[in-house]
Amino acid sequence: MKRLLIMALAIMTGIAASAQTVQEEDLDAQYAVDLLAPGTAAPSFTLGDLNGKQVSLSDFRGRKVVLVFWASWCPDCRAEVPELKEMYSAADPANVAFVSVSFDRSFDTLKAFAAEQALPGVQLFDPAGKKESKVAADYGVKWIPSLYLIDENGRVALGTVVAAKVAAALGGNAPAPAAADKVLCTDESCTLP
């Protein structure tokens, strides 16, 4: 009887893990369909950071880049901050750079949120906002948060809306998977809880 219970528990655990994987794949199937395919050359861009310095994606050539598209008005972007911090702290900065592109409309709002949350990596500001952003269009970003892993040669290794997939691709321990009811934002009409 004990052996039967152990086998049943193992089967149920496997089913739950499979269901979570399917849910994560469903998020990408639903939201990441327009993101660039692996192997695609990552489009170049230059945006200002929080200090007004112009930063180009090519500045990070030779390292992997975790590229995050987000905004402080996006509830799911805010919820993802702990996962990004965990990835950042586990990564070797000599090999991996974290670059975030914010679609906030206000530079001051972005700067205050970044300071309050101690956001990791390089924070860039796209004053065009998501809908009018050339960078968003070049990367096929229709929903946020959207994440890319770009390889050392400037090619897309992964495009996803699931932070845990980026963590796994980096070879680290994946953070807790995204909630199954995650609904990503398209614009500022998203509401914060």
Secondary structure, 3 states (H helix, E strand, C coil): CHHHHHHHHHHHHHHHHHHHHHHHHHHHHHHCCCCCCCCCECCCCEEEECCCCEEEHHHHCCCEEEEEEECCCCHHHHHHHHHHHHHHHHCCCCCEEEEEEECCCCHHHHHHHHHHHCCCCEEEECCCHHHHCHHHHHHCCCCECEEEEECCCCEEEEEECCHHHHHHHCCCCCCCCCCCCCCCECCCCCCCC
